[in-house]
Each structure stands twice: as structure tokens, then as C-alpha cells.
Amino acid sequence: MLLKKEYETVRRRTEQICAPLKTEDYVVQPVVDVSPPKWHLGHTTWFFETFILIPNAKDYTVFDPQYNYVFNSYYESVGARVIRTNRGNLSRPAVEDIMRYRKHVDAAMIAFLETTALTAELQALFTLGLNHEEQHQELLYTDIKYILGHNPLFPAYDPSRKDISPVNNPSGSWLNMEAGIYDIGFTGEGFCFDNELGRHKVYLNDYAISNTLVTNTEYLDFIQAGGYQDFRYWHAEGWDWVKTNQAGSPMYWYNIEGQWMHYTWQGLQPLMPDAPVAHISYYEAAAYAAWKGCRLPTEFEWEAAAPLLSWGLRWEWTESAYLPYPGFAKAPGAIGEYNGKFMISQMVLRGGSEVTSPNHSRITYRNFFHPSLRWQFTGIRLAR
């Protein structure tokens, strides 16, 4: 049964991501943007219990009534919830309790899928649940890296896991795009999020976009040229961010006795020169582009050029604010809270990353973060 197989595959991968962790790693929340791994395990389970099983599965028994309060993330219409900053204080429920919760819900979901013919509406909700969990799989990777990468011992997550160090095209290779009208937004069959809908036309002037991502070596040139000390390259808000945070390099970079190191899945390692730079804020991406006499592409320029580019190693900052497409409308109920209410004060990223779940990337995918954030695998592609 296809739905059952899809469900089991997604759920199994989430637990595989957590397999290298020690029990203590599951509880840590160093900063507000990072959630404890065990919370991700519980929240993705809560989604299926709350939106599919409770309203649709006859005789389903809720695992624990308190879990709605513990694992609700931001859905105001579903009830009260633990404040995001307090997720790290949840020493209980224990990891073993959450794993039992997952087994309880999984068993009920499998039985439900085996005995129920899903309506189109329920099928769409089920597919959203799978894609929601795949989003959290990527968050698990990035949150785990933050947790271990800020441990003073820099422990390895998985010594056998290799970081990406691709062979890039020659620096300075550009794709020239002609001025014209381009179609933007999702079309066709398959799943997409509601923020991708509203396919529409945009006019773009002539522009050029880099065939490659900015590498660690190229970004190191910016650092050594005093880029973090020269306000001319920075937005005013970005310059304030530099001074407030005493920023001087990407997240996870450390200059130790004159040698640049960075934290990787194998622990602290020498900087890989040809790998695409990662863990960059929008402020840093824009400043680097200005230093190079370039700019970041808009999300529309990125999408128009993407079929001709190699992408998917880093989430790529764009010059576009996260706003609704023409005709966007929030769905009724809790599902309408998924994307629409975040369309303010954030920038769009396009592409994907080395930790994006399989088959979860597409050209029209619109990721979004506040410009100061860099714990995700964010990088830089230049335009001019």
C-alpha cells in the first residue's frame, strides 16, 4: 500500500537522524531558534495525532492529553502551548516516553491507512503531514549541529558522515539571462506549499547570475580584506548586527593559532577551501555581494535561471522579502497558520541544502528566515 509505505519511510528516517545521539543530546536548547531533538520527535507525531487521528479515526485513544500543550508549536487555533523558549526545560516527558508516543501513533496511523479510504481533503492533509515531518528532518540536522557545534568539546555527530566539498566551476562563470516575461510559481501535479501557489508573470531586466556558489576560500578573502570592519558594505541593520554580535566569520568558523577550522559532522576540522560557504546570515551574504561589486538575485531571477543551474547544496539567500503571491489566501483553521502569518520581516531563500530531505526540493520552493539567522545551511550565489 503506497500511503503506508510513504508514511513508514518518512517516520523511520526521522528516527535514523537521531540514532547517533546520546540521551542527553535530545534535551538541549542552546538558543530560542533551536529546538531539542526530542521535541521534534514529539511535535511531528502530534501533527498526525491532532489533525488526522483524533478527528477521523474511530475509537482512537489519545496517548497523553497533556501532549497537546507540550508539542503544539504555533497553532493558536489548537490551544495553549509551551512557550518556544521553554522547550529545553522539558526534562519530562522522557525520550523513552516520546518514542512510545511515536509507536502508539504510528500503529494507529498504519491501521487507519489500511482500513480507510482517504477523501481528497484527508489525502491532502496526510501529504502535508509527511512534508511537515520532512521539514523537521532538516531542522533536526541543523539543530543537532548547533547543539553539538556549541558544545565546548566539539563532539562529532557521525564520524562516517562526509561533508560536501564539491568541485566547483571556474570562479567568475556567469549565466546571462535575457530580459523578458517569466512565469513564477508552482504548476502541475504533486505537492507544494500554499506559499508557492498563485503562478504569475514577472518582467525581468537583463541580468547575469553566477553558475557557482561562493566558496569558503572566496569568503575568506572577504574576511582578510577587512569586510567585517568596513561599514560601507553593510545594511545599517546588518552593521548593527555585526557590532552587537562581534561577528567576524561564518558560524562554526574558528581561527585557532592562525589556522582556520570549522565544525563539521566529524567534529572540528580544517576549513575545506572549495566547499560552498555555509551558515551565513542575509546580512553577511549582502555585504559579501557588495564587496564583490555584485548583488544577490531576487527570488524571481533565481527561479527563472534555476533550470540552467546546479543547486541544492545550500539554501541561497535572495534579495526578496517574503511576501504573498497574487491571489494568496490562507486556508481556514489551523492549517491556514502554516505559512501566511509569517509573511513579514523575513527574506526568501531558494534551493535546498545537503540536509534537505530526499525529494523535498523543487524550483518553486520558498524557504524564509529572518535576516540575522544562520544556523541553517545557508550560502551565497551572486547576481549582477
C-alpha positions in Angstrom: 0.0 0.0 0.0 1.6 3.2 -1.2 0.4 5.6 1.5 1.5 3.2 4.3 5.0 2.8 2.7 5.4 6.6 2.3 4.4 7.1 6.0 6.7 4.4 7.3 9.6 5.7 5.2 9.3 9.3 6.4 8.8 8.3 10.0 11.7 5.9 10.0 14.1 8.5 8.6 13.3 10.9 11.4 14.5 8.4 14.0 17.5 7.4 11.9 18.7 11.1 12.0 18.6 10.9 15.8 20.3 7.5 16.1 23.8 8.8 16.6 22.7 11.0 19.6 23.3 10.3 23.3 20.2 10.6 25.5 21.5 13.9 26.9 21.7 15.4 23.4 17.9 15.1 23.0 17.1 17.7 25.7 19.4 20.7 24.9 18.1 24.0 23.7 21.0 26.5 23.5 19.0 29.3 21.8 15.4 30.1 21.0 15.7 29.1 17.3 17.0 25.6 18.2 14.5 23.1 19.5 15.6 19.9 21.4 15.6 16.9 19.2 13.1 15.1 21.4 10.7 18.0 20.8 10.9 17.5 17.1 10.1 13.8 17.6 7.1 14.6 19.6 5.8 17.5 17.5 5.8 15.6 14.2 3.9 12.9 16.0 1.4 15.3 17.5 0.7 16.6 14.0 -0.7 13.2 12.8 -2.5 12.6 16.1 -4.1 16.0 16.2 -5.1 16.6 12.6 -5.8 13.1 11.4 -6.4 10.5 14.1 -8.4 12.5 16.7 -10.9 13.9 14.2 -11.1 10.9 11.8 -10.1 7.6 13.4 -13.0 5.9 15.3 -12.1 4.8 18.8 -8.6 6.3 18.7 -7.2 6.7 22.2 -5.1 9.8 22.8 -1.7 8.8 24.2 -1.5 11.6 26.7 -3.9 14.6 26.9 -1.0 16.9 28.1 1.0 16.3 24.9 -1.2 18.8 23.0 0.2 21.5 25.3 3.7 20.2 25.1 4.1 19.6 21.4 1.8 22.3 19.8 4.3 24.6 18.0 2.5 27.8 16.9 -1.1 26.8 16.1 -3.2 29.3 18.1 -6.4 27.6 17.0 -5.4 24.3 18.5 -4.9 25.6 22.1 -2.3 26.7 24.6 1.3 25.5 24.3 4.7 25.6 25.9 6.5 28.8 25.1 9.2 28.2 22.5 12.0 29.3 24.7 10.9 26.8 27.4 11.2 23.7 25.2 14.7 23.0 26.7 13.1 22.8 30.2 11.1 19.8 29.3 13.1 17.1 31.1 9.8 15.3 31.0 8.4 13.6 29.0 11.5 11.5 28.8 12.9 10.4 25.5 11.6 6.9 26.1 8.1 8.3 26.6 8.3 10.1 23.3 9.4 7.0 21.5 6.5 5.2 23.0 4.3 8.0 21.8 5.6 7.7 18.3 5.0 3.9 18.3 1.4 4.5 19.6 0.6 7.0 16.9 2.4 5.0 14.2 0.4 1.9 15.0 -2.9 3.8 14.9 -1.9 5.6 11.6 -1.0 2.3 9.9 -4.3 0.7 11.0 -6.1 3.8 9.8 -4.4 3.8 6.4 -5.1 0.1 6.0 -8.8 0.4 6.7 -9.8 3.9 5.5 -10.3 5.2 2.0 -9.0 8.8 2.3 -11.1 11.6 0.9 -9.3 14.1 -1.3 -9.2 16.5 1.7 -7.8 13.9 4.0 -5.3 12.8 1.4 -4.1 16.4 1.1 -3.8 16.7 4.9 -1.9 13.4 5.1 0.6 14.6 2.4 1.0 17.9 4.2 1.9 15.9 7.4 4.6 14.0 5.6 6.1 17.1 4.1 5.8 18.8 7.5 7.9 16.0 9.0 10.4 16.2 6.2 10.8 19.9 7.1 11.5 18.9 10.6 14.1 16.3 9.5 16.1 19.2 8.0 15.6 21.2 11.2 16.7 18.2 13.2 20.0 18.1 11.3 20.6 21.9 11.7 19.5 21.9 15.4 21.7 18.9 16.2 24.7 20.6 14.5 24.1 23.7 16.6 23.8 21.7 19.8 27.0 19.7 19.2 28.8 22.6 17.5 28.4 24.8 20.5 29.5 22.1 23.0 33.0 23.1 24.2 34.3 19.6 23.3 33.0 19.9 19.7 31.9 16.2 19.6 31.4 14.5 16.3 27.8 13.8 15.3 28.7 10.9 13.0 32.4 10.4 12.1 31.3 8.4 9.0 29.2 11.2 7.5 31.1 13.3 5.0 30.7 17.0 4.5 30.1 18.2 1.0 33.2 19.5 -0.8 32.2 19.7 -4.5 34.4 20.6 -7.4 33.1 24.0 -8.5 33.1 25.5 -11.9 35.8 28.1 -12.5 35.3 31.2 -10.4 33.7 34.0 -12.5 31.5 31.8 -14.6 28.2 33.5 -15.3 24.9 32.7 -16.8 23.4 35.6 -18.8 19.6 35.8 -18.8 17.7 37.9 -21.3 15.1 40.4 -20.4 11.6 39.2 -20.7 8.4 37.9 -19.0 8.8 34.8 -16.9 6.3 32.5 -15.2 6.8 32.2 -11.5 5.2 29.8 -9.0 4.1 26.2 -8.8 2.3 24.4 -11.6 1.5 20.8 -12.5 0.9 17.7 -10.4 2.3 16.9 -7.0 2.6 18.6 -3.6 3.5 22.2 -2.9 3.1 24.5 0.0 0.4 27.2 -0.3 3.1 30.0 -0.5 4.2 28.6 -3.8 0.7 28.9 -5.4 -0.6 31.8 -7.4 1.5 31.3 -10.6 2.0 34.6 -12.2 4.2 36.5 -14.7 7.0 38.9 -13.8 9.1 41.0 -16.1 12.9 40.8 -15.5 15.5 43.0 -17.0 18.7 41.6 -18.5 20.8 40.1 -15.7 23.6 37.6 -15.0 23.7 35.0 -12.3 26.7 33.0 -11.1 26.9 29.4 -12.1 28.5 28.6 -8.8 28.1 29.2 -5.1 30.6 31.3 -3.2 33.3 29.0 -1.6 35.0 29.1 1.7 38.2 30.4 0.1 36.3 33.2 -1.6 34.6 34.2 1.6 37.9 34.1 3.5 39.2 36.7 1.1 36.3 39.0 2.2 37.3 38.4 5.9 41.0 39.0 5.3 40.2 42.2 3.3 38.5 43.6 6.4 35.0 43.1 5.2 33.6 42.8 8.8 35.3 46.1 9.7 34.1 48.2 6.8 30.5 49.6 7.3 30.3 50.6 3.6 29.3 47.0 2.6 26.6 46.5 5.1 23.0 47.5 5.5 22.5 49.7 8.6 20.7 46.9 10.4 23.4 44.4 9.3 26.2 46.7 10.6 24.4 46.9 14.0 24.2 43.1 14.0 28.0 42.9 13.3 28.8 45.2 16.2 26.3 43.7 18.7 27.4 40.2 18.0 31.1 40.9 17.4 30.7 38.9 14.2 33.9 38.2 12.2 33.3 35.0 10.3 30.5 32.5 9.5 29.0 30.4 12.2 31.2 27.4 13.2 34.4 29.0 11.9 37.3 29.3 14.4 40.8 30.8 13.9 43.0 28.6 16.1 46.6 29.6 16.3 46.5 31.1 12.8 44.6 28.2 11.1 41.0 28.4 10.1 38.9 25.5 11.4 35.2 24.8 11.2 32.9 22.4 13.0 31.6 19.6 10.8 29.8 16.3 11.2 33.2 14.8 12.2 33.9 17.4 14.8 36.4 20.3 14.4 38.3 20.1 11.1 40.5 22.3 8.9 38.4 24.6 6.7 37.6 22.9 3.4 38.6 25.5 0.8 36.4 24.5 -2.2 33.2 23.7 -0.2 30.4 26.3 -0.6 30.4 28.6 2.3 27.6 27.8 4.8 25.9 29.2 7.9 25.8 32.8 6.5 23.2 35.4 7.5 21.4 37.5 4.9 23.4 40.5 6.3 26.7 38.7 5.5 25.5 37.5 2.1 24.5 41.0 1.1 27.7 42.5 2.4 29.9 40.0 0.6 28.0 40.7 -2.6 28.5 44.4 -2.2 32.2 43.9 -1.6 32.4 42.0 -4.9 30.6 44.7 -6.7 27.6 42.4 -7.2 24.3 41.8 -5.5 22.0 38.8 -4.5 19.5 37.6 -7.1 15.8 38.2 -6.5 13.8 35.1 -5.9 12.2 35.6 -9.3 15.6 35.8 -11.0 16.7 32.7 -9.2 13.6 30.7 -10.2 13.9 31.8 -13.9 17.5 30.7 -14.0 17.3 27.6 -11.8 16.6 25.1 -14.6 20.1 26.0 -16.0 21.9 26.0 -12.7 23.3 23.4 -10.3 21.6 23.9 -7.0 20.7 22.1 -3.8 23.9 22.3 -1.7 23.0 25.4 0.2 19.9 27.4 0.8 20.6 30.5 -1.2 19.7 34.0 0.2 17.8 36.2 -2.3 17.1 39.9 -2.3 13.4 39.3 -2.0 11.2 39.9 1.1 8.9 37.0 2.0 5.5 38.2 0.7 2.4 36.5 -0.7 2.0 35.8 -4.4 -1.0 37.4 -6.2 -4.2 35.7 -5.1 -2.7 34.1 -2.0 -5.3 33.2 0.6 -4.8 31.4 3.9 -6.7 28.2 4.4 -9.4 28.0 7.1 -8.5 26.6 10.5 -5.1 25.6 11.9 -3.6 24.7 8.5 -4.0 28.3 7.5 -1.4 29.2 10.1 1.3 27.2 8.3 2.8 29.9 6.2 0.7 33.0 5.8 1.2 34.5 9.2 5.0 34.6 8.8 4.9 36.9 5.7 6.6 39.8 7.4 10.2 40.8 8.3 11.8 37.7 6.6 13.8 37.1 3.5 13.3 34.3 0.9 15.8 31.6 0.4 15.7 29.2 -2.6 17.2 25.9 -3.5 17.9 23.3 -0.8 20.8 22.0 1.2 22.8 18.9 1.9 20.4 18.1 4.7 17.2 18.7 2.8 15.1 15.5 2.8 15.1 13.4 -0.4 12.6 14.6 -3.0 11.8 17.6 -0.8 13.4 20.2 -3.1 11.9 21.9 -6.1 12.5 25.1 -8.1 9.4 26.8 -6.7 10.1 26.1 -3.0 10.1 29.3 -0.9 12.0 29.0 2.3 12.2 32.0 4.6 14.1 33.2 7.6 14.8 36.4 9.5 18.0 38.1 8.0 20.1 37.5 11.1 19.7 33.7 11.2 22.4 31.4 10.0 22.1 28.1 11.8 20.6 26.7 8.6 22.9 25.6 5.7 22.6 29.0 4.1 25.0 30.2 1.3 25.6 32.8 -1.4 25.0 32.9 -5.1 25.9 36.3 -6.8 24.0 38.2 -9.4 24.6 41.4 -11.4 
